[in-house]
């Protein structure tokens, strides 16, 4: 269960510790927790042939952000 503090969703400390130790399920929970933010960061404007603007998710950027988050999780030291 994700606790809230001042209307901010927080991941449980136990999930963070497990993720930093390489637990796949915990890493997936962290990725799911940040998925909306990653999608927001990777959303771009694009234009069709008629010049109409629309939003799309830059799949390369989305994948890169997820990969970097995993790399940061695995290199994070919990003391």
C-alpha positions in Angstrom: 0.0 0.0 0.0 1.3 3.4 -0.9 1.2 5.9 1.9 0.6 9.6 1.4 2.3 12.5 3.1 0.9 15.9 2.4 -0.9 14.6 -0.7 2.2 13.0 -2.1 2.2 9.3 -2.8 5.2 7.6 -1.3 6.6 4.2 -2.0 7.1 2.0 1.1 10.7 1.9 2.3 10.7 -1.9 2.1 9.9 -1.7 -1.7 12.8 0.7 -2.1 15.2 -1.5 -0.3 14.1 -4.6 -2.3 14.4 -2.7 -5.5 17.9 -1.5 -4.8 18.8 -5.2 -4.0 17.6 -6.2 -7.5 14.2 -7.7 -6.7 12.4 -7.6 -10.1 8.9 -7.3 -8.6 10.0 -4.3 -6.5 11.6 -2.6 -9.5 8.4 -3.1 -11.4 6.5 -1.5 -8.6 8.8 1.5 -8.7 8.5 1.8 -12.5 4.7 1.6 -12.2 4.8 4.3 -9.5 6.6 6.7 -11.8 5.0 5.6 -15.1 2.6 8.5 -15.3 5.5 11.0 -14.8 7.6 9.2 -17.4 4.8 9.3 -19.9 4.3 13.0 -19.2 8.0 13.7 -19.8 8.1 11.6 -23.0 4.9 13.2 -24.6 5.6 15.3 -27.7 3.7 17.3 -30.2 3.6 16.0 -33.7 1.9 17.0 -36.9 0.0 15.0 -39.5 0.2 15.6 -43.3 -2.6 18.2 -43.1 -0.7 20.2 -40.4 -3.0 19.1 -37.5 -1.1 18.9 -34.2 -1.5 15.9 -31.9 0.2 14.4 -28.9 2.2 11.2 -29.1 4.5 9.3 -26.8 8.1 9.3 -27.9 8.8 5.6 -27.5 12.6 6.0 -27.6 12.5 8.7 -24.9 10.0 6.6 -22.8 12.3 3.6 -23.0 15.4 5.6 -22.2 13.8 7.2 -19.1 12.7 3.8 -17.8 16.1 2.3 -18.4 17.8 5.2 -16.6 15.5 4.9 -13.6 16.3 1.2 -13.4 20.0 2.0 -13.5 19.6 4.6 -10.8 17.6 2.2 -8.6 20.3 -0.5 -8.9 23.1 2.0 -8.1 21.3 3.6 -5.2 22.8 2.7 -1.8 20.3 2.5 1.1 22.0 3.1 4.4 
